[in-house]
């Protein structure tokens, strides 16, 4: 378990031609004139009974920004690559009136197979981490239940949510909770098994819906508000293959599935609380 400094939602198919793959962790302090997006082609969350209930934002003392999912009153699930730097982290949620609620992260645990420094395309480990908060998020928040789901199928429609940017390197657009809809395209083996998703109409050839910088660690959901089920966690994205401008957003969204790792997740929750 990592202690912090100053504790305070048919067929399998291979996805080809991944281009401009990047980590979705967003270093807010390193902003250059390059293009990037949060939830691309998404809408701000306005339903107090929707994704607001459990989607969180992670920020580090150094300006790193990611998303996360509340899975217990005081435990958040995110992507391991979001919390690699030895610094202080805090999570931010939105209460029922969409006001900011902040909690310090006091300890964390990363999946032991995750290899820091390995590019996402060849990462052999599991991109998951759990964070324990200084205290529960409180009334108005509803942790996402962790339960085993039936295997995903290609062409299944899902929802993605996060606090990232709306266009590549558009720093000003971050920190707003947004969501959009994606279609699963199948699995890909890149050292570990990932699920791939893209815009249901534009697929991954033209700029379409998807995750972007700051959306790593955010949820991929089955169902609708009130019946949401956690299918996976956003790990990385690519630019659209048919676009001339290089980007890391608007093409494919890569997802670490949760069900295969439930035993590890539940054991680590007990550990963090112990």
N, C-alpha and C positions, 0 to 999 in steps of 0.2 A: 504494500500500500504506500502511495506517495503522499507524504505530508508536505503542505505548502509552506513556503517561507512566510513567516509572520502569521501563521495559521488564521488567521482572522475568520395515415391503405393498396395451353393447347399443344404448344409445341415448343421444343427447345430450338433456339436458333443462335448461331454465332454472329456476333456483331463485328463488322469489319470496318476498316478505314477510320479508326479513331484518330482524330486530329486535334492538336492543341490541348492535350489533356493537362489539367493542372489540379493541384490541391485547392479545395474551396476555402481553406482557412484564409482569412483576409487580414493582412497587416495594415491597419488603418494609418499607421505612421509612415508607411512606405507607399506613397501614391504617386505614380508616374503617369505620363500622358498615354496610357494604353487603355483600350476598351474593355469593359466587364459588366456583369449584371447580377442582381439579387434574384429573386424569383422572376424569371423572364416571362413576359406576357401574363403576369399575375394580377391579382386584385388585393387591395388591403383587406385585412380581416376586420369585420365590423360586428359579427355575431358574438355576443358574450357567451353563448353556449357552444361555440365552435372551437376552432383550433386554439383560440386564446386560452382555453382551459389548461393546456399542458405544454405549449411550445414556448421555449425560453431562449434567451440570448445570452451568450457567454462573451465576456470581455476580459482581456488581461490588462495588467498594469502597463504593458508595453504597447497596447493598442490593437492586439489581435482580436478579431471578431468571428464568432461562429454561432451556430444554433444548437439547440438541445431539446430533449423531451423529458418532462417530469414523469418519472415512473414510480415514485413513492413521495410522500409529503416532503421529504428532505433529501431525495436522491434524484439526480439527473443523468440521463444516458446521452452520450454524444459520440463524435468520431475521435479516435485516439490522436490523430494528427493535429487536432485542435488544441491540445493541452500538453505539448511536448516541451515547451520552454519553462525553465525554472523561474517562475515569477508568481505573483498573486493573481488569482482569478475571482470574478464575481459573476453571478447570473442575474438576469433581469427578466421579470415576467410582467404581464399586464393584468391588473385586476378587472373586475366586471365593468368598471367605468373607464377602462383602458388607461389607467394611471400606472406609472412605473412602480414595481416592487423589486427591491434589490436584496440579494443575500450573498454573503461571502462564501467562497468554496474553502472548506477547511481540510479536506483530504480527497484523494482520488486513487483510482486503480485503472491501469491500462491492460488490455488483453496481452498476455505474455508473448503471443506469437507476433505481435506487431513490431516491425523493424523500422525504427526511426531512420530517416535519411534515404530510404528506398523509394524511388518514384512510384506514384500511384499505379501506373500501368503494370508494374512488375512486383507490387507489394505482395509478398507471400503470406503475410499475417492478416489478422482480423482487425479492422479499423473501428474498434469500439473502446469506449472508456466510460467509467462511472464516476460521478462526483458527489460527494456528501456536502450538504449545505450547512451553514452554521445553525440554522433553525428551519422548520417547515415553511413552505411558501405561504401557507395560511389559508384562511377562508376565501372562497371564490376560485380556488384552483382545484382541479380534479386530475390526479395522476392517471396516466394512460395505463390500463391494465396490461400486464405481460402474460400472454397466453399463446400456446402453440396454434398455428394456423395451417390450413391445408396448403399444399405447395402452390406457388404462384404459376400462372400460365401466361404464355405470350398472348397479347391483345387484351389483357385485363386492364381496365382503367383504374387509376389510383390518384390520390391527391398528394401533393408535396407542399410543405409550408416551411417558412424560414424568415429570418431577419436580414438576409443579404441584400446585395445591390440589385438594381433593375437593368443595368447595362455594365459591360466590362469596365472595371476601374472607375465607376461612377460613385465615388465615395459618399457624396451627399445623399444618395438614395438609400443608403443602408439604415438599419435600426428601425425600420417599419415592418411589422409582421404582415406578410403576404402569403397567398396560396394560389395554386393553379392545378390543372389536371394534366396527367401524363398517361401514356399507354405503355405497358410493359412489352418489351420486344424479345425477351428471352434471357438466357444466361450466357455468361462468358467466363472462361477460365483464364485467369491472368496471374496465377500463383495461388489465388484463392477463388472461390466461386462468388461472382457478383451478379446481381440482377441489373439489366439495362432497360432504360425507359426513354421515351422521347415524345415530342408533340404528336398528338393523334392524327393530325392532318399533314403537317409539314415534315413529319418523321424527323430525321436528323440531317436532312440535306439543305433545308433552308432555315434561317433563324426562326426558332419557335419556342414554345414553352419549355421551361426547365429550370434547374437549379443554377445558381451562380455563386460568386464570391460571398462568403459569409453564411451560406446555406448549409455548409457541411455540418453534420450532426443533427440536422432537422429531420422530421419524420416523413416516411412514405406510408400512406394510410389507405386501408380498404374501407368501404362503406361511406356513410354520410354522418353529419353531426348527430351525436346521440348514439351512433352505432359504430363509430370509428374503431378500427383495429390496427395495431402497429405492425406493419409488414417489414419495414426496414428503416435504415438510417442512411442519409445521403453521405457519400464519401468523396466523389469528385464529378466533374463534368467536362465536356468537350465542346468545341465550337462546331457549327454546322458545316458539313463537308462540302456543300455547294457554294459557300460564301467565299468571296475573295479576301475579305478582311480577316486576319487571324484573330481568334478569340478563344476563350475558355468556357463560353456560355452559349446557350441557345441550340445546342446539338443533342448530345446524349447526356443522360444523368445516370451515374453509376451508384448502385445501392448495395450496402451490406445488409443481407437479410438477418432478421432477429431470431426467428424460430430455431435455427440450428445451434444457436448459442445461448439458449435460455438457461441451461444448467449453470453455465459459467456466470451469467448475469445475476441469477438469483443467489448463487453462492457468494458472489462479491458484494451484493447488497447486504447480506447478513454480516459479512466481514466488516464492511464500512460502519455498520451500526453497532458492531461489537466493541 
